[in-house]
Amino acid sequence: MMTSMRQGFLRQLLGQIGWVLRHPAKYVGRFGFGAFQVLFLPVLVTGTTLTMLYTGRLR
């Protein structure tokens, strides 16, 4: 029961993120550019850090 609730929440969250990726101008228009930065800056930093650790290269 609990697993299906988590999966439903994850699907909803991924659906919302997918919408933002497909319609960034609408998202910025509705919530402002600051919200867009707050949403995607951690993703970029984490992705860059993990890539750096995986490849073993500092840039």
C-alpha positions in Angstrom: 0.0 0.0 0.0 2.7 2.4 1.0 4.8 1.6 -2.1 2.0 2.4 -4.5 1.5 5.8 -2.7 5.2 6.6 -3.1 5.1 5.5 -6.8 2.1 7.8 -7.4 3.8 10.7 -5.8 7.0 10.1 -7.8 5.0 9.9 -11.0 3.2 13.1 -10.2 6.5 14.8 -9.4 8.3 13.6 -12.5 5.2 14.6 -14.6 5.5 18.2 -13.2 9.2 18.4 -13.8 8.6 17.1 -17.4 6.1 19.8 -17.9 8.5 22.5 -16.8 11.2 21.1 -19.1 8.8 21.2 -22.0 7.4 24.7 -21.2 10.1 26.7 -19.4 8.8 30.1 -20.7 5.3 29.4 -19.2 6.8 28.3 -15.9 9.0 31.4 -15.7 6.0 33.6 -16.6 3.9 32.1 -13.9 6.3 31.7 -11.1 9.2 34.0 -12.0 12.8 33.3 -13.0 13.9 32.9 -9.4 11.7 29.8 -9.0 13.2 28.4 -12.2 16.7 28.8 -10.8 15.8 27.3 -7.5 14.3 24.3 -9.3 17.2 23.6 -11.7 20.4 24.9 -10.0 20.6 22.0 -7.5 20.1 19.6 -10.4 22.9 21.1 -12.4 25.3 21.3 -9.5 24.6 17.7 -8.5 24.9 16.4 -12.0 28.2 18.2 -12.6 29.6 17.0 -9.3 28.6 13.4 -10.0 30.0 13.5 -13.5 33.2 15.0 -12.1 33.5 12.3 -9.5 32.7 9.5 -12.0 35.2 10.7 -14.6 37.9 11.7 -12.0 38.5 15.0 -13.7 38.3 18.4 -12.0 37.3 21.3 -14.3 
